[in-house]
Amino acid sequence: MANYEIKDGVGIIPDGETTVANLAFSRCEELTKVIIPEGVTTIGREAFKDCKNLISVEIPSSVTSIYALAFAGCRALKSITIPKNLSMIGLQAFDGCGALTSIVVEEGNFMYDSRNNCNAIIKSATNTLIRGCCNTTIPENIEEIDSYAFSGCTGLTTIAIPEGVKKIGKYAFFGCGELTNITIPKSVTEISKDGVFSHCKSLTSIVVEEGNSIYDSRENCNAIIKSGNTLVAGCSNSVIPNGVETLGYGAFSGCETLKSIVIPDSVTEIGAYAFEGCTALTEVVIHDSVEYIEEGAFSNSGLTSIEVPETVKNLNGVFCGCENLKTATVKGKLDDYRADCVFPFKDCPALETLTFLDCVRYIKEERCNGCKSLKNIFVPAKKGDYYKKRFVEELHPLIVELEVKKKK
């Protein structure tokens, strides 16, 4: 492997090298500039990943391939020029480059273009926008916004998605923290189920244009709802309409200003990470219509108390990292055992009271890791020994049997 050096903040690639190796400068915080010499044809996977102070890079005309995550996390990088001979850009190559204001593809590139000075990289053959920045204008003839296309564009405040776009890939706008509003045109027929607008903490307006055959924003709900009654994405001003049955993966994830939300009793499933990172959300009512709450659904949220209805079948890490959670009650058996289950209240340092109203069978992390304030674990009458077999001995003094319910 080549010996790479950094002198006065400048990355030095040895003469005669044709490849910048995988991880070559990864996480080099002292790196501020890179001049890649002519003759290099390949920039390897994660070659400059998380070089957070890298401001500029010069890519020579000899480069034909940039592999996945090559410049991901280079949050100070201001501009990028794609040479005309470059024919392969890997997934997330520029993910999280939040300071990018200029993206140019040189004239004569047969694979990519930056038509109409759009400040983006477009895959020419398929009219797919694969990477944008805060100054991007999406051209009228674009058909697809690729996965991670704007992910981590922290300076992006507004973007117009033109009529003609049919597909928006996974995490396309993930972490666009200053994005305030979005309108989905009627031409869009596919929006990824995976966190397209997750962690867009400033998002207050979501509108689907009238006439879209797959998605809608019924009742001015400020959300995207897919036919079949799945809420795909919401924001701090969303109202979940009656009739919605599923809250999708990451639907409200990272919505830091969401203070309250009413989950209607039509909802039967709360998807993974649906309310993850909603730090201002202190209270939520989960109706007994809900059967499934998927992994991490309320993790790292601001909840102070929670009551889980007996209809819910599992709680895999659902409330992990809820720093303000003080009381929790689990009414059901949670008898859908899965080998990879994570204790639902892991790393809840304020949790004082945990109540189980039935015989929970799935407890795996019997130490209640991170629950340093726990004072009582209430369990059903005559089931103290049952729970002692599931928790480590140091927690046995906290186990308190509830009184036997008197028959009416």
C-alpha positions as CSV (number, residue, x, y, z in Angstrom):
1,M,0.0,0.0,0.0
2,A,1.2,3.5,-0.8
3,N,2.5,5.8,1.9
4,Y,0.2,8.8,2.0
5,E,1.3,12.0,3.7
6,I,-0.2,15.2,4.8
7,K,1.9,18.4,4.8
8,D,0.5,21.7,6.0
9,G,-3.0,20.3,5.5
10,V,-2.4,19.1,1.9
11,G,-2.8,15.4,1.1
12,I,0.1,14.0,-0.9
13,I,-0.4,11.0,-3.2
14,P,2.9,9.4,-4.3
15,D,4.0,9.7,-8.0
16,G,3.1,6.7,-10.1
17,E,0.1,5.7,-8.1
18,T,-3.0,4.9,-10.2
19,T,-5.3,4.3,-7.2
20,V,-6.2,6.3,-4.1
21,A,-6.7,3.3,-1.9
22,N,-9.7,2.4,0.2
23,L,-9.7,4.4,3.5
24,A,-6.5,6.2,2.3
25,F,-7.2,9.4,4.2
26,S,-10.3,8.4,6.0
27,R,-11.0,10.5,9.2
28,C,-7.9,12.7,8.7
29,E,-9.0,15.8,10.4
30,E,-5.9,17.8,9.5
31,L,-6.6,17.4,5.8
32,T,-7.8,20.6,4.2
33,K,-6.8,20.2,0.5
34,V,-6.1,17.3,-1.9
35,I,-4.5,17.5,-5.3
36,I,-4.9,14.2,-7.0
37,P,-2.1,13.8,-9.7
38,E,-2.7,13.0,-13.3
39,G,-2.5,9.3,-13.9
40,V,-4.7,8.3,-11.0
41,T,-7.7,6.4,-12.4
42,T,-9.5,5.3,-9.2
43,I,-10.6,6.9,-5.9
44,G,-11.3,4.0,-3.6
45,R,-14.1,3.3,-1.2
46,E,-14.1,5.7,1.8
47,A,-10.8,7.2,0.6
48,F,-11.6,10.6,2.1
49,K,-14.6,9.7,4.3
50,D,-15.2,12.0,7.3
51,C,-12.3,14.3,6.5
52,K,-14.4,17.0,8.1
53,N,-12.0,19.9,7.4
54,L,-11.4,19.1,3.7
55,I,-12.3,22.2,1.8
56,S,-11.1,21.6,-1.8
57,V,-10.2,18.7,-4.0
58,E,-8.9,18.6,-7.6
59,I,-9.9,15.5,-9.6
60,P,-7.8,15.1,-12.7
61,S,-9.1,14.0,-16.1
62,S,-7.5,10.6,-15.7
63,V,-10.0,9.5,-13.0
64,T,-12.6,7.1,-14.3
65,S,-14.1,5.7,-11.0
66,I,-15.1,7.1,-7.6
67,Y,-16.2,4.4,-5.3
68,A,-18.9,4.4,-2.6
69,L,-18.6,6.8,0.3
70,A,-15.3,8.2,-1.1
71,F,-16.0,11.8,0.1
72,A,-18.9,11.0,2.5
73,G,-18.9,13.2,5.6
74,C,-16.6,15.9,4.1
75,R,-18.8,18.5,5.5
76,A,-16.5,21.5,4.7
77,L,-16.1,20.6,1.0
78,K,-17.4,23.5,-1.0
79,S,-17.2,22.5,-4.7
80,I,-16.6,19.5,-6.9
81,T,-15.9,19.1,-10.6
82,I,-16.5,15.7,-12.2
83,P,-14.0,15.2,-15.2
84,K,-15.3,14.2,-18.6
85,N,-13.7,10.7,-18.4
86,L,-15.3,9.7,-15.1
87,S,-17.8,6.9,-15.8
88,M,-18.6,5.5,-12.3
89,I,-19.7,7.2,-9.1
90,G,-20.5,4.8,-6.2
91,L,-23.4,5.1,-3.8
92,Q,-23.2,7.9,-1.3
93,A,-19.9,9.1,-2.7
94,F,-20.7,12.7,-1.6
95,D,-23.1,11.9,1.2
96,G,-23.2,14.4,4.0
97,C,-21.1,17.1,2.1
98,G,-23.3,19.8,3.6
99,A,-21.2,22.8,2.6
100,L,-21.3,21.9,-1.2
101,T,-22.5,24.9,-3.2
102,S,-21.1,24.1,-6.6
103,I,-21.3,20.8,-8.5
104,V,-20.1,20.7,-12.1
105,V,-19.8,17.9,-14.6
106,E,-17.3,18.7,-17.4
107,E,-18.7,19.0,-21.0
108,G,-18.1,15.8,-22.9
109,N,-18.8,13.3,-20.2
110,F,-21.0,10.6,-21.7
111,M,-22.2,9.1,-18.4
112,Y,-23.1,12.2,-16.3
113,D,-24.1,15.8,-16.9
114,S,-25.0,19.0,-15.1
115,R,-27.5,20.2,-17.6
116,N,-28.8,23.8,-17.4
117,N,-26.1,24.7,-14.8
118,C,-28.3,22.8,-12.3
119,N,-25.5,22.3,-9.7
120,A,-26.1,18.6,-9.6
121,I,-24.8,15.3,-11.0
122,I,-27.3,13.7,-13.3
123,K,-27.0,10.2,-14.8
124,S,-27.7,11.1,-18.4
125,A,-29.2,7.9,-19.8
126,T,-31.9,7.6,-17.1
127,N,-32.4,11.2,-16.2
128,T,-31.6,10.4,-12.6
129,L,-30.3,13.1,-10.2
130,I,-27.7,11.2,-8.2
131,R,-26.2,14.1,-6.2
132,G,-27.4,17.7,-5.4
133,C,-26.4,20.5,-3.1
134,C,-28.0,23.5,-1.5
135,N,-27.8,25.5,-4.7
136,T,-29.4,22.8,-6.9
137,T,-32.2,23.5,-9.3
138,I,-33.8,20.2,-10.4
139,P,-34.2,20.3,-14.2
140,E,-37.6,19.8,-15.8
141,N,-36.7,16.6,-17.5
142,I,-35.5,14.6,-14.4
143,E,-37.4,11.4,-13.8
144,E,-35.8,10.1,-10.6
145,I,-34.2,11.6,-7.5
146,D,-31.8,8.9,-6.5
147,S,-31.2,7.4,-3.0
148,Y,-29.2,9.8,-0.8
149,A,-29.3,12.5,-3.5
150,F,-29.5,15.4,-1.1
151,S,-28.7,13.5,2.1
152,G,-26.9,15.7,4.6
153,C,-27.4,19.0,2.6
154,T,-27.6,21.0,5.8
155,G,-27.8,24.3,3.9
156,L,-30.8,23.3,1.7
157,T,-33.8,25.5,2.7
158,T,-36.1,24.9,-0.3
159,I,-36.2,22.7,-3.4
160,A,-38.8,22.5,-6.2
161,I,-39.5,19.0,-7.4
162,P,-40.7,19.4,-11.0
163,E,-43.6,17.7,-12.7
164,G,-42.1,14.7,-14.5
165,V,-40.2,13.2,-11.5
166,K,-41.6,9.7,-11.0
167,K,-39.4,8.2,-8.2
168,I,-37.7,9.5,-5.0
169,G,-35.2,7.0,-3.6
170,K,-34.4,6.1,0.0
171,Y,-33.0,8.7,2.4
172,A,-33.1,11.2,-0.6
173,F,-33.4,14.2,1.7
174,F,-32.3,12.6,5.0
175,G,-30.7,15.2,7.4
176,C,-31.6,18.3,5.4
177,G,-32.1,20.1,8.7
178,E,-32.9,23.6,7.2
179,L,-35.5,22.3,4.6
180,T,-38.8,24.0,5.5
181,N,-41.3,22.8,2.9
182,I,-41.8,20.2,0.2
183,T,-44.3,19.7,-2.5
184,I,-44.7,16.3,-4.2
185,P,-45.9,16.7,-7.8
186,K,-48.7,14.5,-9.2
187,S,-46.2,12.7,-11.5
188,V,-44.5,10.9,-8.5
189,T,-45.6,7.3,-8.3
190,E,-42.9,5.9,-6.0
191,I,-41.5,7.3,-2.8
192,S,-39.2,5.0,-0.9
193,K,-40.5,3.6,2.4
194,D,-37.1,4.3,4.0
195,G,-36.8,7.7,5.6
196,V,-36.9,10.0,2.6
197,F,-37.5,13.1,4.8
198,S,-36.1,11.7,8.1
199,H,-34.3,14.2,10.3
200,C,-35.5,17.2,8.4
201,K,-36.1,19.0,11.7
202,S,-37.2,22.3,10.2
203,L,-39.9,20.8,7.9
204,T,-43.3,22.4,8.6
205,S,-45.1,22.0,5.3
206,I,-45.7,18.8,3.2
207,V,-48.1,18.9,0.3
208,V,-48.9,16.3,-2.3
209,E,-50.4,17.9,-5.4
210,E,-54.0,17.1,-6.3
211,G,-54.3,14.4,-9.0
212,N,-51.5,12.2,-7.7
213,S,-52.8,8.6,-8.2
214,I,-50.6,7.0,-5.4
215,Y,-50.1,9.6,-2.7
216,D,-52.1,12.4,-1.1
217,S,-52.2,14.9,1.7
218,R,-55.9,14.4,2.6
219,E,-57.6,16.9,4.9
220,N,-54.6,19.3,4.7
221,C,-52.8,16.9,7.0
222,N,-49.2,18.1,6.2
223,A,-48.1,14.6,5.5
224,I,-47.6,12.1,2.7
225,I,-50.1,9.3,2.7
226,K,-49.8,6.3,0.3
227,S,-52.8,4.5,-1.0
228,G,-53.4,1.7,1.4
229,N,-53.4,4.2,4.2
230,T,-49.7,4.3,5.1
231,L,-48.4,7.6,6.3
232,V,-45.0,7.8,4.6
233,A,-43.6,11.1,6.0
234,G,-44.8,13.8,8.4
235,C,-43.6,17.0,10.0
236,S,-44.1,19.1,13.1
237,N,-47.4,20.4,11.8
238,S,-48.8,17.1,10.7
239,V,-52.2,15.8,11.8
240,I,-52.7,12.0,11.3
241,P,-56.1,11.6,9.6
242,N,-58.6,9.0,10.7
243,G,-58.3,6.0,8.4
244,V,-54.5,5.8,8.4
245,E,-53.5,2.3,9.4
246,T,-49.7,2.3,9.4
247,L,-47.1,4.9,10.4
248,G,-44.2,4.1,8.1
249,Y,-40.5,3.6,8.7
250,G,-39.0,6.9,10.1
251,A,-42.2,8.8,9.3
252,F,-41.5,11.5,11.9
253,S,-37.9,10.5,12.7
254,G,-35.8,13.5,13.8
255,C,-38.7,15.9,13.9
256,E,-37.3,17.7,16.9
257,T,-40.0,20.4,17.1
258,L,-42.9,17.9,17.2
259,K,-44.5,18.5,20.6
260,S,-47.7,16.5,20.4
261,I,-49.4,14.0,18.0
262,V,-52.7,12.3,18.1
263,I,-52.5,8.7,16.9
264,P,-56.1,7.8,15.8
265,D,-57.6,4.4,16.7
266,S,-57.4,3.3,13.0
267,V,-53.7,2.8,13.4
268,T,-52.6,-0.8,13.8
269,E,-48.9,-0.5,13.2
270,I,-46.2,2.0,14.2
271,G,-43.2,1.4,12.0
272,A,-39.5,1.2,12.9
273,Y,-38.0,4.5,14.1
274,A,-41.3,6.3,13.3
275,F,-40.8,8.9,16.1
276,E,-37.1,8.3,16.8
277,G,-35.3,11.5,17.9
278,C,-38.6,13.5,18.4
279,T,-37.0,15.2,21.5
280,A,-39.9,17.6,22.1
281,L,-42.5,14.9,22.1
282,T,-43.3,14.3,25.8
283,E,-46.6,12.4,25.7
284,V,-48.4,10.1,23.3
285,V,-51.5,7.8,23.6
286,I,-51.2,4.4,22.0
287,H,-54.7,2.9,21.5
288,D,-55.5,-0.8,21.8
289,S,-56.0,-0.9,18.1
290,V,-52.2,-1.0,17.7
291,E,-50.8,-4.5,17.3
292,Y,-47.2,-3.8,16.2
293,I,-44.7,-1.3,17.3
294,E,-41.5,-1.9,15.4
295,E,-37.9,-1.5,16.4
296,G,-36.8,1.8,17.9
297,A,-40.2,3.5,17.1
298,F,-39.9,6.0,20.0
299,S,-36.2,5.7,20.7
300,N,-34.3,8.9,21.8
301,S,-37.6,10.8,22.0
302,G,-38.7,13.1,24.8
303,L,-41.4,10.9,26.3
304,T,-41.9,11.2,30.1
305,S,-44.3,8.3,30.5
306,I,-45.8,5.6,28.4
307,E,-48.5,2.9,28.6
308,V,-48.3,0.1,26.1
309,P,-51.7,-1.7,25.4
310,E,-52.1,-5.4,25.8
311,T,-52.6,-5.8,22.0
312,V,-49.0,-5.0,21.2
313,K,-47.0,-8.2,20.4
314,N,-43.4,-7.0,20.7
315,L,-41.3,-4.0,21.9
316,N,-37.8,-4.5,20.3
317,G,-35.8,-1.6,21.6
318,V,-38.9,0.7,21.1
319,F,-38.1,3.2,23.9
320,C,-34.3,2.9,24.1
321,G,-32.5,6.2,24.9
322,C,-35.6,8.1,26.2
323,E,-33.7,10.2,28.7
324,N,-36.8,11.8,30.3
325,L,-38.9,8.7,30.6
326,K,-39.9,8.1,34.3
327,T,-42.7,5.6,34.2
328,A,-43.6,2.8,31.9
329,T,-46.4,0.3,31.9
330,V,-46.6,-2.8,29.7
331,K,-50.0,-4.4,29.7
332,G,-49.6,-7.3,27.4
333,K,-47.6,-10.6,27.2
334,L,-45.3,-9.6,24.4
335,D,-45.2,-13.3,23.5
336,D,-43.9,-12.8,19.9
337,Y,-40.4,-13.8,21.0
338,R,-37.5,-12.9,18.7
339,A,-33.9,-13.9,19.4
340,D,-32.5,-10.5,18.6
341,C,-34.8,-8.5,20.9
342,V,-33.4,-5.5,22.7
343,F,-34.8,-4.5,26.1
344,P,-37.4,-1.9,25.3
345,F,-36.2,0.6,27.9
346,K,-32.4,0.3,27.6
347,D,-30.5,3.5,28.4
348,C,-33.5,5.3,30.0
349,P,-31.6,6.9,32.9
350,A,-34.6,8.7,34.4
351,L,-36.8,5.6,34.5
352,E,-38.0,5.0,38.1
353,T,-41.0,2.7,37.8
354,L,-41.5,-0.2,35.4
355,T,-44.8,-2.1,35.5
356,F,-45.6,-5.4,33.8
357,L,-49.3,-6.4,34.0
358,D,-48.8,-9.8,32.4
359,C,-46.2,-12.5,32.1
360,V,-43.7,-11.1,29.6
361,R,-41.6,-13.9,28.1
362,Y,-39.2,-12.1,25.8
363,I,-36.9,-10.3,28.2
364,K,-33.3,-10.7,26.9
365,E,-31.2,-7.9,28.5
366,E,-32.1,-8.8,32.0
367,R,-29.9,-6.2,33.5
368,C,-32.0,-3.2,32.4
369,N,-28.8,-1.6,31.1
370,G,-28.7,2.2,31.5
371,C,-31.7,2.4,33.8
372,K,-29.8,3.8,36.7
373,S,-32.8,5.4,38.5
374,L,-35.0,2.3,38.6
375,K,-36.7,2.0,42.0
376,N,-39.5,-0.5,41.4
377,I,-40.3,-3.3,38.9
378,F,-44.0,-4.0,39.5
379,V,-45.1,-7.5,38.3
380,P,-48.4,-9.5,38.5
381,A,-49.5,-11.0,41.8
382,K,-47.8,-14.3,42.6
383,K,-45.4,-13.9,39.7
384,G,-42.4,-12.5,41.6
385,D,-40.4,-15.8,41.2
386,Y,-41.3,-15.9,37.5
387,Y,-39.6,-12.5,37.0
388,K,-36.7,-13.2,39.2
389,K,-35.7,-16.0,36.8
390,R,-35.6,-13.4,34.1
391,F,-33.7,-10.6,35.8
392,V,-30.3,-10.7,37.4
393,E,-30.1,-11.0,41.2
394,E,-29.1,-7.4,41.8
395,L,-32.6,-6.4,40.5
396,H,-34.5,-8.8,42.7
397,P,-35.0,-6.3,45.5
398,L,-36.8,-4.0,43.1
399,I,-39.4,-6.6,42.1
400,V,-42.8,-5.9,43.7
401,E,-45.8,-8.1,43.3
402,L,-49.1,-6.2,42.5
403,E,-52.2,-7.0,44.6
404,V,-54.5,-9.7,43.4
405,K,-57.4,-8.2,41.5
406,K,-60.7,-8.8,43.2
407,K,-63.4,-10.3,41.1
408,K,-66.5,-8.1,40.7
